[in-house]
Amino acid sequence: MQRAVGGWPRLAGAILLGLAACKEPLEVPSGTPSGPANDDVWDDRYVPTYTITTAESDWKSALSALLPADECDDRAYLPVTVEYENPRNGETETYTQVGMRYRGHSALSDGQRWGFKLSFNEFLADQDFHDLHNVSFMGTEGDFSLLRERVAQGVMRAAGVPAPRVGHVQVVINGEYQGVFPFPEEADDDPYLDAHFSDDSGGLYKVDGYCGGSADFTDRGDDIDRYNTRYEPKADTPEDQIWTDVYPLVQCAEKADAALVECLPTHVDVDEWLTEIAVDMVLPDVDGLAGAGQNFMMYKDPGKGTFVVYPWDKDQSFSTSAAVSSSIWDLHPSWSEPTALTVRMRELWSDDFCAEVTRVAKLADPADLDAEIVQIVAYLEEPMSRDPWYAAEGRSWSADVGVLRADLEDQIATAAAEAGKCSPP
């Protein structure tokens, strides 16, 4: 099985310590090749500040009042002004009539810090931010280190999955410092496709799980409403494109083993899917394609003619507390069985799958990941020392980071040992 493996993202590791205290704007050399307009937003050399202003003096109550009775219903936005201190040129950019709301589900509970979502085109249709329509600032959602999402998605990208980039930002609202937030790339819109794929004209589908139901890849007949909630069309993908993209895949997924081996490569990039599954096992994390069949995107890449998958919300990685089984053949949480298609892929392509788990486990070397964490901590330590939420909760951020560091070695070694035996049940 051949694949082009991306190098480990070492930009941060090479220069973070040297530039952590640097306050001067970054000089971009003339003639630098231009990528997507949002590339600089994830520049690891800085922790930019987003200053948000709203006319609502009690903005927390105002945001809470916008939460729907059913948490799966769409959420309304509060109009705000956003100032972004661009570290690449030292200039402050101002955006008016931006929509802000709370984000997340498990974060909306006691003992968690809520995250925020900004929609730059919610009230002004033509407005965007560095070619982005939306940006998110993640709450804690059980990850009090604030690092698991960033480290896990870094492993995904290094393995060859087109996973979201993740940085960290500081947030100020109505003059009050709110602290440091993980800043993940929005995975379900056109700018993402433009940044990660050479052709962004394919069909994009979101498998949410929490409100829409996990992907079971079963034939549900000819009623499109039975598909569009599980495989939600995104990025202006026409709903009826489900019939040409998704429906042939689910028909193939129900075939007997020999027929599945023959038809599946015409619908999905099998190598890439095995890679995503392997990373889910190595991290491990029950969110994603393999564990619960939720929180991932499927993109019908026109260049390949097949589906590529990539996850979001990997902030529970390196801990299997939610898992009933952590086996590389059967990883799943208490609320969901593993998707039958991914179980069959692991068994029918078992040699390739075991080789991929072994490769990813070596790639995600615990010593390298720990060094990466130490370097990220070095430049987050000062703003985190001023984070008011952690102070109010009496939490030690360094202790929470220590929990993550302690999780790394055992989790990765366990997956690698099981892959070495390569014995499908």
C-alpha positions as CSV (number, residue, x, y, z in Angstrom):
1,M,0.0,0.0,0.0
2,Q,1.6,3.2,-1.1
3,R,0.8,6.7,0.0
4,A,2.4,10.1,0.2
5,V,3.1,10.8,3.9
6,G,3.2,14.4,5.0
7,G,6.0,15.4,7.3
8,W,5.4,16.0,10.9
9,P,4.3,19.7,11.3
10,R,7.5,21.0,13.0
11,L,7.2,24.7,12.3
12,A,6.1,25.3,15.8
13,G,8.7,23.0,17.3
14,A,11.5,24.7,15.4
15,I,10.8,28.3,16.3
16,L,8.2,28.7,19.0
17,L,10.6,29.0,21.9
18,G,12.7,31.6,20.0
19,L,9.7,33.7,19.0
20,A,7.4,33.3,22.1
21,A,8.3,36.7,23.4
22,C,8.5,38.4,20.0
23,K,6.0,41.3,19.7
24,E,7.1,42.7,16.4
25,P,4.9,41.9,13.3
26,L,6.1,39.1,11.2
27,E,7.9,40.1,8.0
28,V,6.7,38.0,5.1
29,P,9.4,37.9,2.4
30,S,8.4,39.4,-1.0
31,G,7.7,36.7,-3.6
32,T,6.4,34.3,-0.9
33,P,4.1,31.8,-2.7
34,S,0.5,32.7,-1.9
35,G,-1.8,30.0,-0.6
36,P,-5.4,30.3,0.6
37,A,-6.2,33.7,2.0
38,N,-6.7,32.3,5.5
39,D,-3.3,30.5,5.8
40,D,-1.8,33.2,8.0
41,V,-4.6,32.9,10.6
42,W,-3.0,29.6,11.8
43,D,0.5,31.0,12.0
44,D,1.9,29.0,15.0
45,R,4.4,31.8,15.9
46,Y,1.8,34.0,17.6
47,V,-1.3,33.9,19.9
48,P,-3.4,36.6,18.3
49,T,-6.1,38.5,20.2
50,Y,-9.7,38.9,19.2
51,T,-11.4,41.8,20.9
52,I,-15.2,41.6,20.8
53,T,-17.5,44.4,21.7
54,T,-21.3,44.3,22.1
55,A,-23.9,46.8,23.2
56,E,-25.2,44.2,25.7
57,S,-23.5,44.9,29.0
58,D,-24.6,41.5,30.3
59,W,-23.5,39.7,27.2
60,K,-23.5,36.3,28.9
61,S,-27.2,36.5,29.7
62,A,-27.8,37.8,26.2
63,L,-26.1,34.8,24.7
64,S,-27.8,32.4,27.0
65,A,-31.2,33.9,26.1
66,L,-30.5,33.0,22.4
67,L,-30.0,29.3,23.2
68,P,-33.0,27.3,21.8
69,A,-35.1,25.0,24.0
70,D,-34.0,22.1,21.9
71,E,-30.2,22.2,21.8
72,C,-30.2,20.6,18.4
73,D,-32.2,23.5,16.9
74,D,-30.3,26.3,15.1
75,R,-28.9,29.0,17.4
76,A,-29.4,32.7,16.9
77,Y,-26.5,35.2,16.9
78,L,-25.8,38.3,18.8
79,P,-24.4,41.2,16.7
80,V,-20.9,42.3,17.8
81,T,-17.9,44.2,16.6
82,V,-14.6,42.2,16.3
83,E,-11.1,43.6,16.2
84,Y,-8.3,41.3,15.2
85,E,-4.7,42.2,15.9
86,N,-3.0,40.8,12.9
87,P,0.5,39.6,14.0
88,R,1.9,39.4,10.5
89,N,1.7,43.1,9.8
90,G,0.9,44.6,13.2
91,E,-2.3,46.1,12.0
92,T,-5.7,46.0,13.7
93,E,-8.6,44.8,11.5
94,T,-12.2,45.8,12.4
95,Y,-15.3,43.9,11.5
96,T,-18.8,45.1,12.3
97,Q,-22.1,43.3,12.4
98,V,-20.5,40.0,13.2
99,G,-22.7,37.3,14.7
100,M,-21.6,35.6,18.0
101,R,-23.2,32.7,19.8
102,Y,-22.2,30.0,22.2
103,R,-20.8,26.8,20.7
104,G,-20.6,23.2,21.8
105,H,-22.9,20.7,23.5
106,S,-21.1,19.0,26.3
107,A,-19.5,22.4,27.2
108,L,-22.9,23.8,28.1
109,S,-22.8,22.4,31.6
110,D,-21.5,23.2,35.1
111,G,-17.8,23.0,35.5
112,Q,-17.0,23.7,31.8
113,R,-16.1,26.9,30.1
114,W,-18.3,27.7,27.1
115,G,-16.9,28.3,23.7
116,F,-18.0,30.8,21.1
117,K,-18.7,30.9,17.4
118,L,-18.3,34.0,15.2
119,S,-20.2,34.3,11.9
120,F,-18.8,37.1,9.8
121,N,-21.5,36.8,7.2
122,E,-24.5,36.3,9.5
123,F,-25.7,39.9,9.2
124,L,-23.5,41.2,6.3
125,A,-23.8,38.6,3.5
126,D,-20.6,39.6,1.7
127,Q,-18.4,39.9,4.8
128,D,-15.7,37.4,5.5
129,F,-12.5,37.2,7.6
130,H,-9.4,36.2,5.7
131,D,-11.7,34.2,3.4
132,L,-13.4,32.5,6.3
133,H,-17.2,32.8,7.0
134,N,-17.0,31.4,10.5
135,V,-14.4,31.0,13.3
136,S,-14.8,29.0,16.5
137,F,-13.1,29.4,19.9
138,M,-13.4,26.0,21.7
139,G,-14.5,25.7,25.3
140,T,-13.1,23.1,27.7
141,E,-15.6,20.3,26.9
142,G,-13.6,18.0,29.3
143,D,-10.2,18.9,27.9
144,F,-8.8,21.3,30.6
145,S,-5.4,21.1,29.0
146,L,-6.8,22.9,25.9
147,L,-4.2,20.9,23.9
148,R,-5.7,17.6,22.9
149,E,-7.5,18.9,19.8
150,R,-4.3,20.5,18.5
151,V,-2.0,17.5,19.1
152,A,-4.5,15.0,17.8
153,Q,-5.2,16.9,14.6
154,G,-1.5,17.3,14.1
155,V,-1.1,13.5,14.2
156,M,-4.0,13.3,11.6
157,R,-2.3,15.7,9.2
158,A,1.1,14.1,9.7
159,A,-0.4,10.7,8.8
160,G,-1.9,12.0,5.6
161,V,-5.5,12.9,6.5
162,P,-6.6,16.4,5.4
163,A,-7.5,17.3,9.0
164,P,-8.2,20.8,10.4
165,R,-5.4,23.1,11.6
166,V,-5.7,24.2,15.2
167,G,-4.1,27.2,16.9
168,H,-4.7,29.2,20.1
169,V,-6.1,32.7,20.5
170,Q,-6.8,35.2,23.3
171,V,-10.3,36.6,23.6
172,V,-11.4,39.9,25.1
173,I,-15.1,40.7,25.4
174,N,-16.3,44.2,26.4
175,G,-12.9,45.1,27.7
176,E,-12.6,42.0,29.9
177,Y,-10.0,39.3,29.2
178,Q,-11.6,35.9,28.8
179,G,-8.5,33.9,28.4
180,V,-7.0,31.4,26.0
181,F,-9.1,29.3,23.6
182,P,-8.2,26.5,21.1
183,F,-9.0,27.8,17.6
184,P,-9.8,25.0,15.2
185,E,-10.3,25.4,11.5
186,E,-14.0,25.2,10.5
187,A,-14.2,21.9,8.6
188,D,-17.5,22.2,6.7
189,D,-17.3,25.1,4.3
190,D,-15.8,26.2,1.0
191,P,-12.7,27.9,2.5
192,Y,-11.7,24.6,4.0
193,L,-11.9,22.8,0.7
194,D,-10.0,25.6,-0.9
195,A,-7.2,25.2,1.7
196,H,-6.9,21.4,1.7
197,F,-7.9,20.2,-1.8
198,S,-6.7,21.1,-5.3
199,D,-10.3,21.0,-6.5
200,D,-13.1,22.3,-4.2
201,S,-16.0,21.5,-6.5
202,G,-16.9,18.1,-5.1
203,G,-19.7,17.2,-2.8
204,L,-19.2,17.7,1.0
205,Y,-21.2,15.9,3.6
206,K,-21.2,16.3,7.4
207,V,-21.7,13.4,9.7
208,D,-22.6,15.0,13.1
209,G,-23.9,12.2,15.2
210,Y,-25.0,14.3,18.2
211,C,-28.1,15.6,16.6
212,G,-28.3,14.0,13.2
213,G,-27.5,10.4,13.9
214,S,-24.2,8.6,13.2
215,A,-23.3,7.2,9.8
216,D,-24.3,3.6,9.5
217,F,-23.9,3.3,5.7
218,T,-27.1,1.4,5.3
219,D,-29.6,1.5,2.5
220,R,-32.6,3.5,3.8
221,G,-34.7,3.4,0.6
222,D,-35.7,6.3,-1.6
223,D,-36.7,9.0,0.9
224,I,-34.0,11.6,0.9
225,D,-34.9,12.8,4.4
226,R,-33.5,9.5,5.7
227,Y,-30.1,10.5,4.4
228,N,-29.8,14.3,4.6
229,T,-29.7,14.4,8.4
230,R,-27.0,11.6,8.7
231,Y,-25.0,12.9,5.7
232,E,-25.8,16.6,5.7
233,P,-24.8,18.4,2.5
234,K,-22.5,21.3,3.2
235,A,-20.6,24.0,1.2
236,D,-23.5,24.5,-1.2
237,T,-23.6,20.9,-2.1
238,P,-27.1,20.3,-3.6
239,E,-29.2,18.0,-1.5
240,D,-30.2,15.8,-4.4
241,Q,-26.5,15.1,-5.0
242,I,-26.8,12.6,-2.2
243,W,-28.3,10.2,-4.8
244,T,-25.1,10.3,-7.0
245,D,-22.5,10.5,-4.2
246,V,-23.8,8.9,-1.0
247,Y,-26.4,6.4,-2.1
248,P,-24.2,4.3,-4.4
249,L,-21.7,4.0,-1.4
250,V,-24.4,2.7,1.0
251,Q,-25.6,0.2,-1.6
252,C,-22.0,-1.0,-2.0
253,A,-21.5,-1.2,1.8
254,E,-24.3,-3.7,2.2
255,K,-22.8,-6.2,-0.2
256,A,-21.2,-9.5,0.8
257,D,-17.4,-9.5,1.5
258,A,-16.1,-10.4,-1.9
259,A,-18.4,-7.9,-3.6
260,L,-17.5,-5.2,-1.1
261,V,-13.8,-5.7,-1.7
262,E,-14.5,-5.1,-5.4
263,C,-16.9,-2.2,-5.2
264,L,-15.7,-0.1,-2.2
265,P,-12.5,1.3,-3.9
266,T,-14.8,2.8,-6.6
267,H,-16.6,4.9,-3.9
268,V,-14.0,5.6,-1.2
269,D,-10.2,6.2,-1.0
270,V,-9.6,2.9,0.9
271,D,-6.0,3.8,1.8
272,E,-7.1,7.2,3.2
273,W,-10.0,5.7,5.1
274,L,-7.7,3.1,6.7
275,T,-5.4,5.9,7.7
276,E,-8.1,7.9,9.4
277,I,-9.3,4.7,11.2
278,A,-5.8,3.9,12.2
279,V,-5.3,7.3,13.8
280,D,-8.6,7.0,15.6
281,M,-7.2,3.7,17.1
282,V,-3.8,5.1,18.0
283,L,-5.0,8.3,19.7
284,P,-7.4,6.7,20.6
285,D,-10.7,8.7,20.3
286,V,-14.3,7.4,20.0
287,D,-15.3,10.4,17.9
288,G,-14.5,10.1,14.2
289,L,-15.1,7.6,11.5
290,A,-14.3,4.4,13.4
291,G,-15.3,4.7,17.0
292,A,-18.9,6.1,16.9
293,G,-19.3,7.0,13.3
294,Q,-19.7,10.6,14.0
295,N,-18.0,14.0,13.9
296,F,-16.4,13.6,10.5
297,M,-16.7,15.0,7.0
298,M,-16.9,13.1,3.7
299,Y,-15.6,14.9,0.6
300,K,-16.1,13.5,-2.9
301,D,-12.7,14.6,-4.2
302,P,-13.2,15.3,-8.0
303,G,-9.5,14.5,-8.6
304,K,-9.9,11.0,-7.2
305,G,-13.6,10.4,-7.9
306,T,-13.8,8.9,-4.4
307,F,-14.7,9.9,-0.9
308,V,-12.0,11.2,1.5
309,V,-12.8,11.5,5.2
310,Y,-11.5,13.8,7.9
311,P,-12.6,14.5,11.5
312,W,-13.3,17.4,13.7
313,D,-13.6,17.6,17.6
314,K,-10.7,15.3,18.6
315,D,-10.6,17.0,22.0
316,Q,-11.2,13.7,23.9
317,S,-8.1,12.1,22.3
318,F,-5.5,10.2,24.4
319,S,-8.1,9.0,26.8
320,T,-10.5,6.1,26.5
321,S,-12.7,6.9,29.5
322,A,-15.8,7.0,27.3
323,A,-14.9,3.7,25.5
324,V,-16.6,0.4,26.2
325,S,-13.8,-1.2,24.1
326,S,-10.5,0.3,23.2
327,S,-9.5,-2.6,20.8
328,I,-8.2,-1.5,17.4
329,W,-10.9,-3.9,16.0
330,D,-13.8,-2.7,18.1
331,L,-13.2,0.8,19.6
332,H,-16.5,2.3,20.5
333,P,-18.3,4.3,23.3
334,S,-21.2,3.2,25.5
335,W,-23.7,5.1,23.3
336,S,-22.8,3.6,20.0
337,E,-21.5,0.4,18.3
338,P,-18.7,0.9,15.8
339,T,-19.9,1.4,12.2
340,A,-20.3,-2.0,10.5
341,L,-18.5,-0.8,7.4
342,T,-15.4,0.3,9.2
343,V,-15.3,-3.0,11.2
344,R,-15.5,-4.9,7.9
345,M,-12.8,-2.7,6.3
346,R,-10.5,-3.5,9.2
347,E,-11.1,-7.2,8.8
348,L,-11.1,-7.5,5.0
349,W,-8.0,-5.3,4.6
350,S,-6.5,-6.5,7.9
351,D,-2.9,-6.6,6.8
352,D,-3.0,-3.1,5.4
353,F,-4.9,-1.9,8.5
354,C,-2.4,-3.4,10.9
355,A,0.5,-2.0,8.9
356,E,-1.1,1.4,9.0
357,V,-1.7,1.3,12.8
358,T,1.9,0.4,13.2
359,R,3.1,3.2,10.9
360,V,0.9,5.8,12.7
361,A,2.0,4.6,16.2
362,K,5.6,5.2,15.1
363,L,4.7,8.5,13.6
364,A,3.0,9.6,16.9
365,D,6.1,8.9,18.9
366,P,5.2,9.8,22.6
367,A,8.5,11.5,23.1
368,D,8.0,13.7,20.1
369,L,4.4,14.5,21.1
370,D,5.6,15.3,24.6
371,A,8.3,17.6,23.3
372,E,5.7,19.3,21.1
373,I,3.4,19.9,24.1
374,V,6.3,21.4,26.1
375,Q,7.0,23.8,23.3
376,I,3.4,24.9,22.9
377,V,3.1,25.3,26.7
378,A,6.2,27.6,26.6
379,Y,4.4,30.2,24.6
380,L,0.9,29.7,26.1
381,E,2.2,29.9,29.7
382,E,2.1,33.7,30.1
383,P,-1.4,34.3,28.7
384,M,-2.7,31.2,30.6
385,S,-1.3,32.7,33.8
386,R,-3.8,35.5,33.3
387,D,-6.7,33.3,32.3
388,P,-9.6,34.3,34.7
389,W,-11.7,31.2,34.2
390,Y,-9.0,28.8,35.5
391,A,-8.4,31.1,38.4
392,A,-12.1,31.3,39.3
393,E,-12.4,27.5,39.1
394,G,-9.3,26.9,41.1
395,R,-7.8,24.8,38.4
396,S,-4.1,24.3,37.7
397,W,-3.6,24.4,34.0
398,S,-0.1,22.9,34.3
399,A,-1.6,20.0,36.2
400,D,-4.2,19.5,33.5
401,V,-1.4,19.5,30.9
402,G,0.4,16.9,33.0
403,V,-2.6,14.6,32.8
404,L,-2.4,14.8,29.0
405,R,1.3,14.1,29.0
406,A,0.8,11.1,31.3
407,D,-1.8,9.7,28.9
408,L,0.3,9.6,25.8
409,E,2.7,6.7,26.2
410,D,0.3,4.0,27.4
411,Q,-2.4,4.7,24.9
412,I,-0.1,4.7,21.8
413,A,1.9,1.6,23.0
414,T,-1.3,-0.4,23.5
415,A,-2.5,0.2,20.0
416,A,0.9,-0.6,18.5
417,A,1.1,-3.9,20.5
418,E,-2.3,-5.0,19.3
419,A,-1.5,-4.2,15.6
420,G,1.7,-6.3,15.9
421,K,-0.4,-9.3,16.6
422,C,-2.8,-8.5,13.7
423,S,-5.5,-11.0,14.7
424,P,-9.0,-9.9,13.6
425,P,-11.7,-11.4,15.8
